């Protein structure tokens, strides 16, 4: 706007010079005064609103992990679904859980029986020693057999995967050979075979069966090793002939430890029967598992971004950022719906991806209509003044010396420098230089000059 005024000023000065050359010293009479618009300086409200485009994002999220080693029953959500607090997201295979709970009960009974037996048979050293020696021999064989089975199963799994991979490579070669005939039945059939092969490499029944068998064998091996450790301890404790008080204390500690472990494990299996539920309202943004898959403790299952805490991420240019502060009120338009909020964060570094500074606005009352990732329009109230001296932006000018206006004095336009404050698209605050009831002037088509005679429209 100032650039245009400077251009108009140059044009007017040039025109005046031309007239002076042609007319010489002819006096300009009062009836040649320029017609101008005027505004009487008054006091009133003045708001500055900064408009910025932004994106809707979640201020908090949660990734839900499996708390147990088990099998997924069903994934009940899809990416992009809106969920309410308490909604079921993922369920476990309850039949599998029941079996695991039963195994914990059996193990608890077994450990209790082992404890009782050790305590009751403390005086029968020779018998316990023989029992431990016999069991260790069996366990050694079981461990050897189990390790061999694990090796064989692993080899079978590797060979099967290699065979499928080789088959897949051959199908890919055939697919390339038919690439020049993409509309042919053969090409379409090869595509299906390639897809089927890829699926089989990951989820084929034999692949899954062998993997589950590996899991079972590893669990069995660990159980055998644990039991071997118990028998080794029992053998060592009976070598001297009598169970000492220290040995009894050790058994008590092991019993208490096993009871704690088993109780915790059983409680986690029991809790898993209710499945994974949302802790807050939100949107599903990631799913990491599928129906029927085996998962280990700590495996991520699903991620939920909160819609209870919505933040709008903006990028504000260097001219507007000076007027923005945390706590300022904002109005937001998302999907043609209005929301209110406030500036909650201003980054203390310029954006690496765009010119400007990152600003976040938090909504007061987000709802389920909001879609994460949408673009939004934000209006930030950077200033809201109740009663200030103000003039129209049409009357505002600036040059190398500062801001100025033309004031009506004795039918003349008098150039007057002023100190300005808050401004918006239509009005600007006057801090000093002119007073209330002064009349400021402007002409939309020509530039005024200091001392020019004028007449108000």
C-alpha positions in Angstrom: 0.0 0.0 0.0 2.9 2.4 0.9 4.6 1.5 -2.3 1.5 2.5 -4.3 1.3 5.7 -2.3 4.9 6.5 -3.2 4.2 5.8 -6.8 1.1 8.1 -6.7 3.2 10.7 -4.9 5.8 10.6 -7.7 3.1 10.9 -10.3 1.5 13.9 -8.6 4.8 15.7 -8.2 5.6 15.1 -11.8 2.2 16.3 -12.8 2.5 19.4 -10.7 5.9 20.1 -12.2 4.5 19.8 -15.7 1.7 22.2 -14.8 4.1 24.7 -13.3 6.2 24.7 -16.5 3.1 25.3 -18.7 1.3 27.8 -16.5 4.2 29.7 -15.1 3.2 31.8 -12.2 -0.5 31.5 -12.6 -2.1 31.5 -9.1 -4.1 28.4 -8.2 -7.4 29.7 -6.9 -9.4 28.2 -4.1 -11.9 26.6 -6.4 -8.9 24.4 -7.7 -8.5 22.8 -4.2 -8.3 19.0 -4.3 -11.4 17.1 -3.2 -10.5 14.7 -0.3 -12.1 12.2 2.1 -11.9 13.0 5.8 -12.3 11.1 9.1 -12.6 12.7 12.5 -10.2 11.0 14.9 -12.3 9.3 17.6 -12.0 6.7 20.3 -13.3 3.2 19.9 -12.5 -0.5 20.0 -9.7 -2.0 17.8 -9.0 -5.6 17.3 -6.2 -7.3 15.5 -6.9 -10.7 14.2 -4.2 -12.9 12.5 -5.4 -15.5 10.1 -3.3 -18.6 9.6 -3.9 -22.0 8.0 -2.9 -25.0 10.1 -3.3 -28.8 10.5 -5.3 -30.8 13.1 -3.2 -33.1 15.3 -3.5 -35.0 18.5 -1.7 -33.6 21.6 -1.5 -37.1 23.2 -1.6 -40.7 22.1 -1.1 -44.2 23.5 0.3 -47.3 22.0 -1.2 -50.5 23.6 1.2 -53.4 24.1 0.4 -57.1 24.8 0.8 -57.8 28.5 1.1 -61.6 27.9 2.4 -64.2 25.5 -0.7 -65.5 23.8 -2.9 -65.5 20.7 -4.9 -62.6 19.3 -8.6 -63.4 19.0 -9.9 -60.4 16.9 -8.8 -56.9 16.0 -12.0 -55.0 16.3 -10.9 -51.7 14.8 -9.5 -50.3 11.6 -7.1 -47.4 11.0 -9.1 -44.2 11.0 -11.9 -45.5 13.3 -13.1 -43.2 16.0 -13.3 -44.9 19.4 -14.8 -44.0 22.7 -13.2 -44.5 26.1 -13.8 -48.1 27.1 -14.3 -49.4 23.6 -12.8 -52.8 23.0 -9.9 -52.6 20.5 -8.3 -56.0 20.5 -9.4 -59.3 22.0 -7.4 -62.4 22.9 -8.3 -66.0 22.1 -10.2 -66.9 25.3 -9.7 -70.6 24.7 -6.0 -70.1 24.6 -6.2 -68.0 27.7 -8.2 -70.7 29.5 -5.5 -73.3 28.6 -2.7 -71.0 29.8 -4.6 -70.3 33.1 -5.0 -74.1 33.6 -1.3 -74.6 32.9 -0.5 -72.0 35.6 -2.8 -73.8 38.0 -1.1 -77.1 37.2 2.3 -75.6 37.6 1.3 -74.1 40.9 0.0 -77.5 42.1 3.2 -79.1 40.8 5.4 -76.7 42.6 3.4 -77.0 45.8 3.6 -80.7 45.6 7.4 -80.5 45.1 7.7 -78.3 48.1 5.6 -80.6 50.3 7.5 -83.6 49.1 10.8 -82.0 49.9 9.8 -81.0 53.4 8.2 -84.4 54.2 11.1 -86.4 52.9 13.8 -84.4 54.5 14.9 -87.3 56.6 15.0 -89.7 53.7 18.2 -88.4 52.2 19.1 -91.5 50.2 15.7 -91.7 48.5 15.7 -88.0 47.6 19.2 -88.3 46.2 18.2 -91.2 44.1 15.1 -89.4 42.9 17.1 -86.3 42.0 19.7 -88.3 40.2 17.1 -90.3 38.3 15.1 -87.2 37.3 18.3 -85.4 36.2 19.1 -88.2 33.9 15.6 -88.1 32.4 15.8 -84.3 32.2 19.1 -84.4 30.4 17.6 -86.7 27.9 14.5 -84.6 27.5 16.6 -81.5 27.1 18.7 -83.3 24.5 15.6 -84.6 22.7 13.9 -81.2 22.8 16.9 -79.4 21.5 17.2 -81.9 18.7 13.5 -81.4 17.9 14.0 -77.6 18.0 16.9 -77.9 15.6 14.9 -80.2 13.2 11.9 -78.0 13.3 14.0 -74.9 12.7 15.7 -76.6 9.7 12.3 -77.7 8.4 11.0 -74.2 8.7 14.1 -72.7 7.0 13.8 -75.3 4.1 10.1 -74.6 3.7 10.7 -70.9 3.5 13.6 -71.4 1.1 11.4 -73.5 -1.1 8.6 -71.0 -1.1 11.2 -68.2 -1.8 12.6 -70.2 -4.7 9.2 -70.8 -6.0 8.4 -67.1 -5.7 11.6 -66.2 -7.6 10.6 -68.5 -10.4 7.1 -67.1 -10.5 8.6 -63.6 -10.7 10.8 -64.6 -13.6 7.8 -66.0 -15.4 5.8 -62.9 -14.6 8.6 -60.8 -16.2 8.5 -63.0 -19.3 4.8 -62.4 -19.7 5.1 -58.7 -18.9 4.6 -57.7 -22.5 1.2 -59.4 -22.4 -0.4 -57.9 -19.3 -3.9 -58.6 -20.5 -3.4 -62.3 -21.0 -4.9 -65.0 -18.7 -1.4 -66.3 -18.1 -0.1 -63.0 -16.8 -3.1 -62.6 -14.6 -2.7 -66.1 -13.2 1.0 -65.5 -12.6 0.2 -62.4 -10.6 -2.2 -64.4 -8.4 0.4 -67.1 -7.9 3.0 -64.5 -6.9 0.6 -63.0 -4.4 -0.4 -66.4 -3.1 3.3 -67.3 -2.8 4.1 -64.1 -0.8 1.2 -64.9 1.5 2.3 -68.5 2.0 5.8 -67.3 2.9 4.4 -65.4 5.8 1.1 -67.0 6.8 1.0 -70.5 5.2 -0.5 -73.1 7.5 2.7 -75.2 7.6 4.8 -72.1 8.3 2.5 -71.1 11.2 2.3 -74.6 12.4 6.1 -75.0 12.5 6.5 -71.6 14.2 3.9 -72.6 16.8 5.7 -75.9 17.3 9.0 -74.0 17.8 7.3 -71.8 20.4 5.9 -74.9 22.2 9.3 -76.7 22.1 11.1 -73.6 23.5 8.6 -73.4 26.3 9.1 -77.1 27.0 12.9 -76.7 26.9 12.8 -73.8 29.3 10.5 -75.8 31.6 12.9 -78.8 31.5 15.8 -76.5 32.3 14.0 -75.0 35.2 13.0 -78.4 36.6 16.6 -79.6 36.1 17.8 -76.7 38.2 15.3 -77.7 40.9 16.6 -81.3 40.8 20.2 -80.2 40.8 19.5 -78.2 43.9 17.7 -81.2 45.5 20.6 -83.5 44.7 23.1 -81.0 46.2 21.1 -80.6 49.3 20.9 -84.3 50.0 24.5 -85.2 49.5 25.5 -84.3 53.0 22.8 -86.7 54.3 20.5 -84.3 56.1 18.4 -81.2 55.0 19.9 -78.2 56.9 17.9 -75.2 58.1 19.4 -73.2 55.3 18.0 -75.7 52.7 14.6 -75.4 54.3 14.8 -71.6 54.2 15.7 -71.8 50.5 12.7 -74.0 49.8 10.5 -71.5 51.5 11.9 -68.6 49.5 11.5 -70.6 46.2 7.9 -71.4 47.2 7.1 -67.8 47.9 8.7 -66.6 44.7 6.9 -69.2 42.6 3.6 -68.3 44.3 4.1 -64.6 43.4 5.2 -65.4 39.8 2.2 -67.8 39.3 -0.3 -65.4 40.9 1.0 -62.5 38.7 0.9 -64.6 35.6 -2.6 -65.9 36.3 -3.9 -62.4 37.1 -2.5 -61.1 33.8 -4.2 -63.9 31.9 -7.5 -63.3 33.7 -7.2 -59.6 33.0 -6.5 -60.3 29.3 -9.9 -61.9 29.0 -11.5 -58.5 28.8 -9.1 -57.5 26.0 -7.4 -54.2 25.2 -9.7 -51.2 25.7 -9.3 -47.5 24.9 -8.4 -45.3 27.8 -9.8 -42.2 26.1 -11.7 -41.0 23.1 -9.6 -41.0 20.0 -8.8 -42.2 16.5 -7.0 -45.4 15.6 -3.8 -44.3 13.8 -1.8 -47.6 13.7 -2.5 -51.3 13.9 0.4 -53.7 14.4 -1.3 -57.1 14.6 -3.9 -59.3 12.9 -6.6 -61.8 13.8 -5.2 -65.1 15.1 -1.5 -64.0 15.4 0.7 -65.1 18.2 2.1 -62.3 20.2 4.7 -62.0 22.9 4.6 -59.8 26.0 5.6 -56.3 24.9 4.4 -56.6 21.3 2.7 -53.4 20.1 -0.9 -54.0 19.1 -2.6 -50.7 18.3 -2.1 -47.0 18.6 -4.7 -44.4 19.5 -4.4 -40.6 19.0 -6.5 -38.7 21.5 -9.4 -36.5 20.3 -9.9 -35.2 23.8 -6.7 -33.2 23.5 -6.6 -31.6 20.0 -3.8 -29.3 19.0 -3.7 -27.2 15.8 -0.2 -26.8 14.4 0.5 -23.5 12.6 3.4 -21.9 10.9 3.4 -18.1 11.5 5.5 -15.7 9.4 8.1 -13.4 11.0 5.8 -10.3 10.6 2.9 -11.8 12.5 4.8 -13.8 15.2 5.7 -10.6 17.0 2.1 -10.1 17.9 1.3 -13.6 19.1 1.6 -14.7 22.7 0.6 -17.8 24.6 -2.9 -17.6 26.1 -4.4 -15.5 23.2 -7.8 -16.6 22.2 -8.5 -18.2 18.8 -11.4 -19.2 16.7 -11.0 -22.2 14.4 -12.9 -23.5 11.4 -12.7 -27.3 10.8 -15.0 -28.9 8.3 -17.0 -25.6 8.2 -17.6 -25.9 12.0 -16.5 -23.3 14.4 -14.5 -24.1 17.6 -12.7 -21.9 20.2 -9.3 -22.3 21.7 -6.1 -20.6 22.8 -2.5 -20.3 21.8 -0.8 -23.0 24.0 2.8 -23.1 22.7 5.2 -21.0 20.6 8.3 -22.7 19.4 11.6 -21.0 20.2 13.1 -21.9 16.9 12.2 -21.3 13.3 10.7 -24.2 11.4 13.1 -26.4 9.4 10.4 -27.3 6.8 8.8 -23.9 6.2 9.6 -20.2 6.6 8.2 -19.1 10.0 7.7 -20.2 13.6 5.7 -23.1 14.8 2.7 -22.2 16.9 0.2 -24.6 18.6 -3.4 -23.8 19.4 -5.3 -26.1 21.8 -9.1 -26.5 21.4 -11.4 -25.8 24.3 -14.1 -28.4 23.4 -13.0 -30.8 20.7 -15.6 -33.4 19.5 -16.0 -36.5 17.4 -16.6 -34.5 14.2 -12.9 -33.6 14.1 -10.7 -35.5 11.6 -7.0 -35.7 12.4 -4.7 -34.4 9.7 -7.3 -32.0 8.2 -6.3 -28.4 7.2 -8.0 -25.8 9.3 -8.3 -22.0 9.4 -7.3 -20.3 12.6 -8.0 -16.7 13.6 -5.9 -15.5 16.6 -7.0 -12.4 18.4 -3.6 -10.8 18.8 -5.0 -7.6 20.3 -8.4 -6.4 21.6 -8.4 -2.8 22.7 -11.5 -1.2 24.2 -11.0 2.5 23.7 -8.1 3.9 21.6 -7.5 6.8 19.3 -8.0 5.4 15.8 -8.0 6.4 12.1 -8.7 4.5 8.9 -5.9 2.7 7.2 -6.7 4.8 4.1 -5.3 7.8 5.9 -2.1 6.2 7.1 1.2 6.9 5.2 4.8 6.2 5.8 8.2 7.3 4.5 11.8 7.0 5.5 11.3 9.3 8.5 8.3 7.4 9.9 4.5 7.2 9.9 2.5 10.3 9.0 -1.0 11.5 8.2 -2.5 14.6 6.6 -4.5 16.8 9.0 -7.0 19.4 8.0 -5.7 22.9 9.1 -7.4 26.0 7.6 -8.5 24.1 4.5 -5.0 22.8 3.9 -3.6 19.3 4.2 -0.8 19.5 6.8 1.7 16.6 6.9 1.9 15.4 10.5 4.2 12.6 11.8 2.5 10.3 14.3 3.3 7.3 16.5 1.2 4.3 15.7 0.2 1.1 17.6 -2.0 -1.8 16.8 -3.5 -2.0 13.3 -5.7 -4.3 11.4 -7.0 -4.3 7.8 -9.2 -1.2 8.3 -8.1 0.8 11.3 -4.9 1.8 13.0 -4.2 3.0 16.6 -2.7 6.5 17.1 -0.5 6.8 20.2 0.7 10.4 19.7 1.0 13.2 17.1 -2.7 14.1 16.7 -5.6 14.2 19.0 -9.3 13.3 19.2 -11.5 15.3 16.9 -8.6 16.1 14.5 -9.6 15.4 10.9 -7.3 13.2 8.8 -7.5 13.4 5.0 -6.8 11.2 2.0 -7.6 10.9 -1.7 -8.0 7.4 -3.2 -6.8 8.6 -6.6 -4.1 11.1 -6.0 -1.3 11.8 -3.5 -1.6 14.7 -1.1 1.3 17.1 -0.5 2.1 19.2 2.6 0.2 22.5 2.5 -2.0 21.6 -0.4 -5.4 23.3 -0.4 -8.2 20.8 -0.1 -11.9 20.6 0.2 -13.7 17.8 2.1 -16.2 15.8 0.2 
